[in-house]
Amino acid sequence: VSSDIGNFLAKQYQARGWKVVGTYRQQKNLQGLNEKNFDLFKLDITKPQEIRAFISTLKRRKIRFDRLICSVGALLPAQDFFDCEFDQWQESLVINALGPLRLVHGLFPLAQKGAQLVFFAGGAANGAVVHLSAYAISKIMLTKMTEFIDAEYPHLHVSIIGPGWTQTKIH
C-alpha cells in the first residue's frame, strides 16, 4: 500500500467495505491511510525472512484472501546493462519479479476458492526499454509466470495489468 497504485487501490477497497491487508516498505509512503482501518505490515520484498514472517503472521491470524494485488515495482538501475552494478541489476529482479513470486508462492495456501491474483507490469514487453533492462526483464518474467500460474491453477484467477503511463512516483 506504499506504492501510489497500491495506496489508491487500498483506499478504494476499504471505502467499499473490504478488509484490506497491506504491506509497505516505508511508513512515510502511506499517504492518507488511516492505519486503524487497515491491517498494515512492514515488509521488504527483497528479504525472504521477512516474507516468511509475514506469511506466518497471516496464518496465525487465520487471514485468508479473496484478491491479492501485487503492485511492487522499482525502475532502478536506470542504466545500460554494462554500465550498472550487477548486484543492483539483480536486486531489481528480486523487487520486480522474484520477491512478488516468493510472496504469492507462500500465500497460495491462504487463497479462498475462486481467489484473484493480480500483478502489475508496465511497458516491459513492448520492445527494448533503453536503460531499464532489469525492470523490463523482471516484468516479462512476471508476465510469463502469470500465464503459467493461470494455466496450472484454474481455480485461481490470475492476471497482469499494464497500467500505462500514470502519475506516480515510479514515473
Legacy VTK file of the C-alpha trace (Angstrom):
# vtk DataFile Version 3.0
C-alpha trace
ASCII
DATASET POLYDATA
POINTS 171 float
0.000 0.000 0.000
3.003 2.314 -0.069
3.170 2.456 -3.863
0.935 5.073 -5.460
-1.185 2.430 -7.199
-1.382 0.261 -4.071
-2.299 3.226 -1.901
-5.096 4.264 -4.279
-6.464 0.720 -4.520
-6.340 0.195 -0.745
-8.452 3.311 -0.198
-10.932 2.257 -2.894
-11.374 -1.249 -1.476
-11.660 -0.003 2.089
-14.306 2.549 1.029
-16.302 -0.344 -0.461
-16.203 -2.257 2.816
-13.417 -4.716 2.031
-10.995 -5.762 4.743
-7.632 -4.574 3.427
-4.367 -6.155 4.470
-1.470 -4.193 3.052
2.276 -4.152 3.092
4.684 -1.266 2.870
8.424 -0.707 2.723
8.490 2.809 4.153
5.883 4.171 6.524
6.359 7.688 5.102
4.697 6.462 1.878
1.364 5.608 3.499
-0.238 8.853 2.267
-3.652 9.343 3.749
-4.115 5.793 5.026
-5.648 5.650 8.470
-3.879 2.649 9.954
-6.913 1.952 12.142
-8.908 0.989 9.044
-6.294 -1.354 7.593
-4.099 -4.233 8.692
-0.695 -2.894 7.657
2.579 -4.789 7.777
6.098 -3.569 7.126
7.595 -5.887 4.529
10.746 -5.699 2.435
10.039 -7.938 -0.558
13.794 -8.462 -1.051
14.181 -10.263 2.284
12.940 -13.875 2.282
12.923 -13.993 6.092
10.505 -11.035 6.207
8.250 -12.698 3.649
8.226 -15.916 5.705
7.449 -13.963 8.909
4.612 -12.081 7.175
3.087 -15.320 5.868
3.380 -16.913 9.320
1.596 -13.935 10.866
-1.284 -14.207 8.395
-1.562 -17.958 9.022
-1.507 -17.453 12.785
-4.266 -14.823 12.498
-6.217 -17.081 10.114
-6.290 -14.343 7.463
-7.201 -15.621 4.004
-7.579 -13.667 0.793
-10.121 -13.259 -1.979
-7.974 -10.880 -4.008
-4.218 -10.449 -3.811
-2.892 -7.407 -5.642
0.845 -7.100 -6.031
1.828 -3.620 -7.229
5.515 -3.759 -6.330
7.878 -2.042 -8.740
11.186 -0.199 -8.993
12.858 1.143 -12.114
16.428 1.260 -10.787
19.054 0.787 -12.008
18.188 3.120 -14.862
21.409 2.470 -16.752
22.648 0.452 -19.675
23.376 -3.149 -18.674
27.190 -2.951 -18.719
27.221 0.461 -17.013
25.318 -0.603 -13.901
26.446 -2.563 -10.886
25.330 -6.159 -11.401
24.192 -6.517 -7.780
21.841 -3.559 -8.244
20.580 -5.063 -11.520
19.934 -8.393 -9.751
18.196 -6.618 -6.858
15.763 -5.136 -9.384
14.842 -8.668 -10.491
14.119 -9.538 -6.874
11.988 -6.426 -6.294
10.065 -6.647 -9.554
9.592 -10.405 -10.011
11.272 -12.868 -7.677
10.127 -11.270 -4.405
6.493 -10.993 -5.512
6.593 -14.580 -6.779
8.091 -15.793 -3.482
5.319 -13.955 -1.660
2.438 -15.361 -3.706
4.002 -18.839 -3.582
3.899 -18.704 0.210
0.438 -17.117 0.346
-1.157 -19.613 -2.044
-2.460 -21.868 0.776
-4.366 -18.850 2.141
-6.309 -18.283 -1.087
-10.079 -18.599 -0.837
-11.803 -20.667 -3.522
-12.021 -18.548 -6.675
-9.455 -16.050 -5.394
-7.931 -13.493 -7.709
-4.230 -12.756 -8.071
-3.274 -9.509 -9.819
0.183 -8.286 -10.793
1.277 -5.051 -12.453
3.788 -4.725 -15.292
4.225 -1.538 -17.241
5.535 -1.440 -20.788
8.238 -4.068 -20.496
7.208 -6.468 -23.239
6.858 -3.840 -25.946
10.458 -3.809 -27.204
13.757 -2.823 -25.637
13.205 -0.201 -22.957
16.579 1.555 -23.062
18.358 1.857 -19.690
15.727 -0.307 -17.939
16.738 -3.876 -18.766
16.393 -5.125 -15.173
12.884 -3.749 -14.801
11.841 -4.931 -18.257
13.164 -8.480 -17.927
11.585 -8.737 -14.465
8.163 -7.766 -15.740
8.497 -10.105 -18.730
9.274 -12.905 -16.254
6.271 -11.915 -14.159
4.067 -11.912 -17.263
5.151 -15.434 -18.208
4.678 -16.671 -14.636
1.178 -15.184 -14.686
0.463 -17.343 -17.738
1.909 -20.457 -16.061
0.070 -19.962 -12.765
-3.178 -19.255 -14.571
-2.811 -22.444 -16.651
-1.688 -24.638 -13.743
-4.306 -23.492 -11.214
-7.657 -22.954 -12.979
-9.454 -22.228 -9.671
-7.176 -19.200 -9.147
-7.962 -16.218 -11.382
-4.610 -14.699 -12.334
-3.978 -11.562 -14.356
-1.334 -8.963 -15.001
-2.178 -5.353 -15.750
-0.122 -2.890 -17.748
-1.374 0.405 -16.323
0.283 2.537 -18.978
1.568 5.968 -18.043
0.250 7.005 -14.644
1.146 9.959 -12.452
3.081 8.015 -9.811
6.452 8.187 -8.044
7.846 5.428 -10.271
7.194 7.555 -13.365
LINES 1 172
171 0 1 2 3 4 5 6 7 8 9 10 11 12 13 14 15 16 17 18 19 20 21 22 23 24 25 26 27 28 29 30 31 32 33 34 35 36 37 38 39 40 41 42 43 44 45 46 47 48 49 50 51 52 53 54 55 56 57 58 59 60 61 62 63 64 65 66 67 68 69 70 71 72 73 74 75 76 77 78 79 80 81 82 83 84 85 86 87 88 89 90 91 92 93 94 95 96 97 98 99 100 101 102 103 104 105 106 107 108 109 110 111 112 113 114 115 116 117 118 119 120 121 122 123 124 125 126 127 128 129 130 131 132 133 134 135 136 137 138 139 140 141 142 143 144 145 146 147 148 149 150 151 152 153 154 155 156 157 158 159 160 161 162 163 164 165 166 167 168 169 170
